[in-house]
Structure formats: C-alpha cells, structure tokens
C-alpha cells in the first residue's frame, strides 16, 4: 500500500513533474512545480480553499509519483509530453481530430517532398494544418509541386542505371534522379513553398493570377480554369480576409468559448497583418477550469504538436507563466515570441473584434449543448425503459443517468482471417479509446457463434483477472445480430458468473435495425421510436465498420506476405523484416539492390532474387 503521508515527507524542494494516480494505477493528473515539496503537499492540506474540480480529483488520488528536473523549463516540456502520453482525466486536454488532413514537408530528406497526411510523427518533417477542406489540400499540393517543380517519387537513392519517370519527361520534375540539381538549389524552391504554407500567400497568388490572365488572352479557357481553381484553393487555405491591420505582422489570438465539457479554444490567425482565418479546437475540461489554465494548456499542447509559431500571441488576460511560455515557444519555433495583452491601438481593436465573434460563437455552442442535453436525457430515459421491460428484476441498472453500452461483431472472408471487434458508447458518444480488436485463435472455418463466444470470454476474463484496459464493465451489451448471438453471449456471461443485460439488434431486409431482441426471442420493434432506431443503427454501423477495417488490414497483410513468400530464399523472418522497413510492396519493388541489402538479414543474393522476381 502507498503511504501518502510518508511519501509527502520525502518530496524534494526542487523543480519537477508529479503524477497523481487512482487506485487502479491510472494517471489522473500531471502537473509541474518549481518546488515539488510545496506544490504536491498543497493537495493534501485543508480543502476549504480548493475548487470543486481539485476536491474531486484529490478524493481519487491513491498514490503519486514525481520526476525531478533541473529547471522549470525542463519540467514544462516534460509535463507537456506526459499529458500527451497519458491524457489524464483531470488535465485540460486538446482533443485530437485525426479526421483533418495536414500538409507534410519531408525536410529530413535530402530532396524534400510535399505530401498529405493524417498522421503526425516526430520524423523531422514540418507539418501545416489541420485543414477542414481535404479537397483544397489536394489542390494546394498539386499546385506547389507544379509551380516549384518538386520531387514526387519516394525513392531515396538513384543508381547509375536508374531511369527517370514520366514526370521528368513532361517537365513536372527537375530530374533529381539524373543528378542535374544540387540539394542546395532544390532547397530554394522548397523554401518558397514553405513561405506559402506559412501564410505568405500573396506572391504565389499574384503569379497564378498572371498565368490565368495570360491563358485567357490566348483563349485557352481550360488552362485558365485550372489556374482559377488553384487560386480559389490557395485562398481557401487561409480562409477569407476579414480585416486589415497596420504593420504587416504575423500573430495568433487565442480566446476560449463555451465551458466545461463543451469548451473550445478559438484561434484567430493574422498573417502579413491580415486577420486571415479562424479555427476552433475542442478541449476536454473536467469541471470548471479557469482562464489561465485553459489558455496556458492550449498554448503548450497546440504549439508543441503541429503549429507554425508566430512572433506574437495575443491573449485577453495576463497569464501567470507568460515568461516561461515565451521561452517554451521560442524553443519550439526557433524565434523570439511575445505573449501580449494589448491595451490600445490596432491590436486592441482586433482583439475586441475577436471577442465579439467569440460571444456569438458561445451562443451557438450553448444552443447545441442544450439540444444535445435534451437528446442525452431522452436516450437515457429510453434505455432505462428498455432495461425495465427486458430485465425487470435488475432495477438498479434502469435508474442510471449514464449508460455504458458495448457492441460486438465478427468479420471474415469465407472463414479465413476471422476477427472480432468491440465498440463502446457512453450514452450518445463513442468512447474510441475503449474500442478493442480480437484476432480469433481457437475457431476454424466460418463459425460466427463460436468466434463471438471466444471474443466475449477473452474480453470479460481479462476484466476479471484485473486487466486495467478491460476494467470498465458495460451496463448493456448490444449484439450485432438476433436471438442466436444473444444466446451465445449469455452462455459466456453465465459461465463467468456475470450478470449483464444482453440484447440483439435484429435487422430487416434492408439491413437496418428493426427490433431489439432478447435470448427468449421477445422483440421490441423500433419503428415507433426514432431515437432508439437511429441510436442502434449508429452503433451497428460503427461496430461493423470497425470489424471490417481490422479484417481488411489483416487480410491485406497476409496477402502481401504470400507475395513475398513466393520469392526464393525469403522466409517469414526476412518477409517481416522487409515489411517493417518498407511502407508497401510497391516500395519494395522500386528499391534497388543496395537499399534492399540494408534490411536486416537480406543478403545480396536475396536482394537480386527480389529484383528478378518483380521484374
């Protein structure tokens, strides 16, 4: 057992980061301190002066850990990294939205490329975004590649007998592979593209407008239309200009809107002295968080992830850690950064404009929240009534304000590569961090009931054995199927000694959920309950999508493996090494002998066999 009082005595009087944990050992809060001794002890003193959020958190602290740092700046960076890693419940968190695309410039390569990606990595590349318009992103990448004639292929090296691709012959590549362009000369064009992505769009837009005008004068209206689309995409990337300032500075303005779970941070971008765009970012704020905490955490998390750091950041109120945050931003962006609260002049007027915008945005959020709250309440009432009907003996479950619903599905191709999927909803919201995938191990052939039984037994047995990743138990299980699937699930639960309601989502001829059914075959038709009809349909589509995606990935990997297995001298170990070193079989095909030999275990004989096979 962790003795909090004894461990408080051992705390050092030095800078560092501390982590509070609950009784399951999960990190629920990460903080930094100039003095670990003073800061951590404050949590366990009188609660009279603590706000409700801190009191709630302290009631769940079972132990704490700390890491000593040399400086407060080192502690701030470590705190930022640990918050990203653990996503603690009581920290303010910038929610990731991986559906938005980013533009990636591969600066770690000798000849950088410009790509679209939805995955951020610490690989030396520079990322711009996120952008809400994926179509505009595609056009911008095409535009930058065309105007600056940049490299598009993924090849890292070019042997003497390398043949230039079609892009070189149609003059859409500078011929890097021919040795005609030095890395230094090529970088000048990449830097121009970086300037554009960083917000300096006018030079390129002016160039495009000239080309469009020239094409129109030649009566080449098709080419003029292409330039017109490029111009529209370039402008869409920064959104419509709204106001002009004096001075031509680059800066960001940050203001919070909404509150509690519905908090968003509003980021106004000013580039070249022009207010050019507005982005909103959802924040997870447990309970009531003050202005300082929200804005400071947003600055740390946002600018450490993907953003271009401007020379000035405008906020509405002074921040306690302004100087420390400025040092942090300077380290991130490689330039001096000031955090300011303007009191007069153009910047103050700009801030007031942004404030009015945020007030209107907050009203919209409140209306959405009100509507969502009504839906949430209606759903819990509907789930409560359904549980009362099917499980009248389990009165406690039918009186809850929030329901955890789990759903399961099986996917395979004629009994091959069978997988299972589990999705989780908390009332209306999917809880994606709790989604789980299962590769079916003990069932051969097409046996959906047997596969479901294996998946459910593994899921709940791990929970009973104390596996923290499966610790949360459902209030209701919705099976993708009818009475047969429900009966299979109930047998597993009975075997494990668990009492959890199980219902099946029976489909009609159009594959829509028509009714909920129990193990005895009793049905509740959903045609007169549009809320539950839509809710069950959403869950059914989600669990089906999640299962299909996993099955396809597994099936594709196995299919890829079989191609490589056909090459003489390539066994499972060498096949796996190749797949780990290259992104796809296509990249393996393109690689030269020397590049292939860099893969662990691949000899010159193996490399030549691979080249011969694919040629």
N, C-alpha and C positions, 0 to 999 in steps of 0.2 A: 504494500500500500504506500502511496506517495504522501508523505507528511508535509503539508503546505507550510505550517508554522516553522518547522525545522529548516526547510529549504529556503524560506524567506531570509533566514539569518545568514545564509551562505552567499547571498547575492552580492556581486562586486559593485563598487562605486565607479563604474566605467561605462563608456558608450556601448551600445549593443542592440540586439533584436531579441524579443521574447515572443514565445508562442504559448497561448493558453489552449489546453486540451480538455475534452469532456471525458466521461467515464469509459467510453469506447476507444479512447486514444486518438480521436479525430481532432485536428486543429480547428478551433472555432474562432480564433482571433490572432492576428500577427500585428505587433507594434514595435516601434523603435524608441530609444530613450538615450538622453545624454548620460543619465545615471540609472543603470538597471535597478540598483538598490532602491532608490527613491520612487521610481515610476511603478515598478511591479508591486511594491508594498501598498501603494495608494489604493489598489483594487480591493484589498482585504481589510481596509480600515472602515470607519463608520460609513454606512451607505446613505446617510441623511442628505449629503450634498451630491450624490450621484444621480444622473438622469435615468429614466426607466430602462433605456437600452443597456446601459452599463450594469444596472442591478440585475437585469435578466441574464446577461452574459455571465456575471460572477456566480450566479446560482448554479451554473452548469460547469464551472471550472473544477476539474478533478485533479489536475496537475499542470505544471508549466515547465517549459524548457527555455534556455537562453543561449545566445551566441555572442561572445564578446567581440567588439570591433575596435579598431584603432582610432577611428574618427567618426563623427556624426554623419558625414557624407557617406562613408563606407556602410554605416548602419542603414541609411536611407536606401541605398542601392540594394542591399541585401533584403530589406523589408519589402521592397517592390518585387523582387524576384520570388520571395516566399509567398506573397499574396497571389501572384500568378500561378504558382505551383499548387497551392492548397485550396484556393478560392474559399477562404473561411467564411462561415455563416455571418459573423458579426462585423466583418470588414465591409467598407463601401467598395463595390466591385464594378468595373466597367465590363458590361456584358459583351462577349464576343458575338459577332454576327458573321458566321462563315459563309453566308449566302452571298455576301457582297464581294465583287471581284476587286483585285488590286493590280496595278501595273508594276512589274518587276524588271529592274535593270540589273543584269548579272555582272556587276562591277568586279567580282572576284576572277572573272575570266579575262584572258589576255585581249580578246576581242569581244566585248560585251554584247549581249542581245537584249531585246525588249520583248517581254512576254506578258501574258495574262495569267494570273494565278489566284486561287482562293486559299492558299496555304502559306502562312508566314513562317520563315525559317531564319535562324541566325547563321547564314551561309555567306555573309559578305556582300550580298545583293542589297540594292536600295529599293524600297517599296514606296509606292504612292497610292493613296486611297484611304478608306474604301470608297468605291463609287457605286451609286444606286442604278446607273444605266449601263448594263453589260454591253448593249449594242454600241453605245458611244465609245466604250473602252476598246472594243474590237476595231472600230474605225480609226481611233487615235493610234493604235499600234500599227495598223496598216499604213496610216499616213506618215508616221515617224520613220518607219522602215523605208517607205518610198521616197520621201523628201531627202533624208540624210543617207540613203542607200546603205543600210546597215545589214550586218550578217544575220541570217535567219536559221541556218542549219545548226545542229547541236554538236557537230564534230569538234573535238578538242585539238586534234593534230592532223597534219596533212602530209602523207608520204610523197615521195617524188613522183610516183605514178598515179597520184590522186587526180581524178577527172572533175573539172568544175561542173556544177549543176546548172539547171536551166536558168535560174535567176541571174547567173553571171552572163549568160549568153543574151538575155533580153535586157541587160544593163540595169538590173534591180539588185545587184550585189557588186561590191567593189573588187571581188576576186581575192579575198583573203587567202584562199587556198592556193593561189598562184604565186604568192609572195610579192605582189605588186604594191601592197600597202603596209606601211610600218605601224606598229601598235600606237606610237605617239600621234601620227597623223590621223589614225582611225578614232582616237580618243577625242579629238577636237569636235568631230561630228556627234559623238555620244554626249559630249558636254552640252552641245546645243539642244539636244533632245532633253537632257536633264533640266536645262533652264526652262524649257517649255513646261515640263511636268511640275516644276517647282512654282509655277504661277506666272512666269514671264511669257505670256501667250501672244502679245501684240506683234512681235517681229514675224512669227510664223503665220499668223492670221493675215497680216498685210501681204506677205508673199503669196499666200493662197488666193487672196482677192485679186492680185495682179494676174496670176495664172488663169483664174476664172474669166477675167475680163479679156485676156488675150485669146482664150479659146472661143469666147462668144463673138469676138471680132472676126475670127476665122470661120464663123458659122458652125463650129464644132460643138454643138449643144450638148452632145453626150458627155464629152470631156468636161465641159463647163458644169454640168450637173454633178459630176463626180467631185469637183472642187467645192461646189456648193454644199454637198453633204459633209465633206471634210471640215469646212468652216463651221457648220452647224454643230458638229460633234466637238470641235475644239471649244466652242463657246459653252456647250452643254457641260463640259468637264468642269468648268469653274462656275456654272450657273450664271444667271442674268445679272449684269451690273446694276446695282441699286442706288448707289450714292458715290460721289467723288469727293475725296479729301484733298487737302493741300499737303504737299511734301513728298508724295510718292513712296511711302514706307510700306514694308511688309509687316503685318502683325496679326495676331489672333485675339478675339474677345471671347471670354468664357462666362456663361451665365447659367445657373440651374433653373429648371422649371419642374412643376409637379412636386410631389412629396411622397415619402415612404417608399413602398414597392413600385410606385409609378413615377419615380424621379427620373428625369432625363437631363443631360447636360447639353446645352446649346452652344455650338461652336461657330462663330462668325469669322470667316477668313477675309483678310484685307491684303490684297496683292497689288503692288505698284500704286498704292494709295487709294485703291478702289475696293469697296465692300463687294466682294465677288461671289460669296456663297454662304449658305447656312446648312449645317449638318446637325442632326440630333443623335445622341448616344444614350441608350438605356443604361441606367445604373441600378445595381441591386443594393438598396439601402435598408437594412433591417431596423425597423423602428424609426425614431426621429433622429436625423443626423444634422449637425449644424452646418452653416455655410462654409466655414473654414475647412472642416473635414471633407465635405463633398468636393469642393474645388481643388484642394490640395491633392487628394487621392486621384482625381481625374487627371490632373496635370502629370503626376508621376506615372500613371498607368498608360495614358494615351501617348505621351511623347516618348515613352520607352518602347513602344510597340512598332509604330509604323510612320509616325508623322514627320513632316518637314518642320523643323523648329525655327520659327521666325525670330527676328531680333527683339520683338516686344510682345508681351502678352498682357492684355488689359483685363482687369477684374473689377467687380463692383465694390468690393470691400477689401481692406488690407488683410493679408494673410500672415499668420504668426511666423511661418517659416519662409518668408519671401526670399531672404538672402540664401538660405540653404537650397531652396528650389531653383534659384537662379544658377547656382554652382552646378546643380544636377543637370539642368537644361543645357548649360554650356558644355558639359561633358558629353551629352547626347548629340548635340548639333555641331559642336566644334566652333562655336561663335559666341560672342557676348550676348546675353539675353537679359532683358529687364522686365520685371513684373510691376505694372503700374496701376494706380487708381486715379485717372485724370480728374482734375477739379474744375477745369475751364477749357475754353477753346474748342477746336475742331474735334479733338478726341472725345471730349466730354459730350459734345453734341451727338457724336457717333454712338457713344455708349447709351445715351438716352433713347436714341432711335432703336437700338437693340433691345433695351429694356421694354419698350412699348410692344415690340414684336414678341418678346417672351411672355408678357402679360396675356396677349391674345392666344399664344400657344398654350399657356397654362389653362385657359378657359376650355380650349378644345380637349386637352388631356382630362380635365375634370368631367366633361361630358362623356368621354369614352369610358372613364373609370366608373361613372355612375351606371352606364349601360352594362358594362362588364360585371359590376357588382350584382345588378339585378339578374343577369344570366346565371352568375355563380350561385346565387341564392335559389333560383328556380331549379338549377341542376341538383343541388344537394337535397332539396325537397323531393325531387323526382326519384333520386337514388334511394332516399330514405323510404319512400312509399313502396318501391320495388322490393327492397330488402324485407319490409314488413310483410309483403304479400307472399314472397317465396320462403322466407325464414322467420316466421312469427315468433319462434322460440328464442331468437337472438335479438332481444330488444335493444341491447346496448349499442349494437352497430347501427341501428336505424335512427339514432339520435345524435349524429355527429354533424359538425359544421364543415368538415373537410374529409373527403374520401380518397384513399389511395387505391387506384384501380390498375391491375396488371392484366395484360393480354398476351397470348402465346399463339404462335403459328409455326408450321413446318413447311420447308421448301426443298424440292429435289428434282432431278431430271430422270424419270423412269427408275427411281430408287437409287440413283447414283449421286454422290456428294450431298447427302442429306444433312440439312442444318435446321436448327431451331432458333426462334427469335422471341425475345420478351421486351415489350414496351410498357412504360409506366406513365400514368396520368395522375396528377393531383387535381381533382375536380376537372376544370376545363383545360388545364395546362399540361403539355407533355413534359416529363422530367427526364430529359435526354441523358443526363449523367448517370441515370439508373438503368438505362437500356442495357441488355445483355444478349450475347450471341452464344450459341452452343453448336459445336460440331458433333453430330450424333456418332457414337462409338460402338454401341453394342447391338444395334439393329441393322440387319442386312435386307436389301430389297425395299420395295415400296410398302411400308407398314407405318402409316401415319399415327395410329393409336399407340403402337409400341414406341415410336420416336417421341411423341408427346409425353408418354409416361417417363421415359429416360430423362428428358429435359426437366420436367417438373420435379422429379426425385432429386436430381443433381442440384437444382435451384434451392429447394427447401431443406435438403440435407445440409448444404453448406451454411444455411442460416442457422440451423440447429446446432451445428458444430462451432458456431461463433465467428464465422467469416463476416467481417465488418461490411464488405461490399454487398452482402446479401442480407444485412441485418433488418432492414425495414420490411415489415410484413404487410401484405395487402388487406384492405377491408373487403374487397370484392375481386374475383377473377372472372374475366370475360374471355371465353374461348372462341377462337375463330372457327365456328362450326356449330353443330347441333347437339342432340342428346348423346350421341356416341362419344364425342370429345369431352362432354361434361362428365360422363360416367368414368372415362379413363382418368380424368383429373381427380375425381372424388376418391377413386381407389387408391391413388398415390397418397393423397392427404390423410386418408384413414389409416393407411399403413404406417405413416409417420406420426400419427397421433395429433393431427392438426384439424382445427375446425375453422374453415374459411369458406364463405359462400362462393359457389361457382355457378355461372350461367353461360349458356352458349348463345352466340349471335347467329341465328339461322337466316339464311339468305333466300331471296326469291329467285325467279328465273332470270332476272336482270342482274344478279349478283349483288343486290342491295340488301341490307339487314332488314328483314320484315318482322322479326319477333325475337324476344328473349325466351329461352327455354331452359328448364332445369333437368336433372337426371331422371325424373319420373316422366318426362315428356310434357309437363304442363307449360303452356305458352302464354306470353303476354305480347299481343300484337302492338306494333309501334306506329301504325298508320294514323292513329288519333293523337299521337304525342310527338309533334315535330322536333321538340328539343332533344328527346332521347333518340329519335330516329337519326338526327344529324350527329349527335354525340357518338352513338355506336358506329355509324358509318365512318366517322373520322378515325376512331380507334382501329376499326377493321382495315381501313386503307393504310394506316400507319404501320401496323404490325405486319401486314402483307408486304408493304414496300421494304421494310427493314429486313424481313426474311429473304425476299427476292434479291436485294442488293448483296447480302452476305453470300447467298448461294452463287450468284453470278461471279463474284470476285473469286470464290474458292474454285468454281468450275473453270474459270479462265486461267487461274494459276496452274491448275492441274493440266489443262490443255497445253499451256506454254511448256510445262515440264516435259510433256510427252514429245514435243517437237525436238527439244534439246537431247532427250534420251535416245533419239534416232541417230545421233552423231557418234561415230566410233570413238571410244576412249572417254566419253563423257558419261559418268555415272551420277548418282544422286548428289554426292558431295560437291562435285565440280559444277553440276547444274545449279545447285543452290547458291554456290559462290558467284556464278555468272549473273544470276537473277538479283543477287544482293548488290552487285557492282554496277549493273546497268538498269535503267528505268524500264526498259521493254526489250522484247526480242528484236524489234526494229533497230534499236541502238546496238544490239549485239551484231546484227547483220552489217551495220555500217562501220563498225570498229575495225581498225587494221590489226595486223598480227602483233605488232609491238604493244598496242593498247590491250589486246586480249591477254598477252603474257603477263601483264601487271596484276591480273586477277590471281588470287591465292590458289595454287595447285594447278594452274593452267600452264602446260609446257609448250614449247614451240611446235611440237608435233600436234598437240591438241588444238592450238590456235590455227594452224594450217588446215586441220580437218574441219574446223568450224567454217573457215572462209570457203573451203571447197564445197562443203555441204550447201551453204546458202547461195553459192554462185551457180 
